[in-house]
Amino acid sequence: MREEVIPIATVNYDVAGSESDYGDQPQPGEYVVTIVKCDLRTEKRDGSPTRDLEVAFDLGDDRYAWVWAYPKLNSGLFAQLLRAVGIEQPKGKFNTDDLIGNPVRIAIVATTFNGGYWPRVKAVLPPERPDDDQPF
């Protein structure tokens, strides 16, 4: 039997000037972002059970890392997320993939993680404001 030969890919790259693989964390404030990941989680990274969504928001600027949120199902943040993408019914079903690509507006507040600054998503709203003079 002959062993299959798999060609090795050659990749050109240039990471000169790249200080971080992930980018800087955005500072507190409001940002219009795009949902780039949305998955149902039943288990946290440490193995403990949960029922939440793992949502990644892209600020659209390569300087910044994605911002992550983990709204528990049926929480206020979960309800805000659904309304922000146009799901208004108080009960129903949706496909998490349908949220990907949607623009939303998030409010980030400062928290700490491992002793350093970490952004936390405080609110998720539609991308446009009904009244530009109204903050969150």
N, C-alpha and C positions, 0 to 999 in steps of 0.2 A: 504494500500500500504506500502510495506516495504522499508525503507531507505537503500540505498547501503552503505556498510561500505568500505571505502578506507583505505588500510593499510598505516601506516606511515613508511617511510624509515628511517633506521638508517645509518648514514654516519660517517665513521671514518675519522678524519682529524688531521693534525699537521701543524700549521702555525707558530710554534716557529722559530724565526730567519727571518721571512718574514717581511721586512720593508715596502714593497709597494705591492699592488695588481697588479700593472702595470709594474714595473721594471723601471730602469733608462732610461733617454732619451739619445740616442746615440749622440756622439759629431760630429762636422763637419768632413766630409771626404767621402770617397767612400766605399760602401758596396755592396756585392753581396747578394741579398735578394730573398725571395719567395713571390709572390703575394698570399695573403690569403683571401682577400675580394675584390670584385669589383661589385659595384652596381650603376645603373643610378639613379641620384637624380633629382627631379624636384622641391624640396622644401628644404631649409636649416632648421636647427634646430629652428631658430627663426620664421619660417613660411614664410619667403620671398622666392620668386620664383628663381629658378636656373635651369641650364641645364649643369650638370657636372657629373663626375664619383666620387664616394667615393671609394678610393683604400687604402687597408692596406697592408703594407710590413712587413714581419717577418724577422728579422736579423738572426734567427736561434740560438740565444744565449739567454737563459732564463734571463740573467741579464738585457736585454733591452726590453722596451715596443715596441709594433708595431709602425711603423711610418706611418702616414696618409698623403695622398695627395688628392686634389680635382681638377683635371684638367678639365677646361671648355672644352666642346665639341668644336672641331675645333681649339683648341689652340696649341701652339708649344709643350707644355708638353704632351698633348693628343696624338699628332702625334709621339712624341718620344716613348711614352708608346706602341703604336701600333707597331711601327717598332721594338722595343725591344723584342716583343713576336712573331715577324715574319710576321706581317700583313703589307705588303709593298704597297698595292694598295692605291692610293690617295682618292678613293671613294669606298664605299661598306657598308656592314653590318657585324656585329659580335655579338656573344653571350657573355655577360660579364662573364658568368660562365667558358667560355673557357680560360679566362686569369688566373683563379685561379690555383695555383700550378706551374706556370711558374717562372723560375728564371730570374731576371734582375739585372742590376747594377744601383744603385742610387747614386747621389751626394747630400749630406746634407750640408746645410749652416745654420748658426745661425740666429735666429730671436728671438723676445720676445713675450710672451703671458702672460697677467695678471701680468706683471712686472718681469717675470722670463724667463730663457732660454727656447727656443722651437725650435726643428729641423724643417727645411723646405726642401722639396724635390726640388732641383734646376734642376735636369736632370734625365732622365731615359734612359738607354742604354742597349744593349745586355749584357749578363753576362760576355762574354769573350771580351778581348780587342784585336783589330787587331795588335796593337803595344804597348807593355807594358811600353814603355817610354813616351807615350802620356797621359797626364792628360785630364780631361774633357775640 
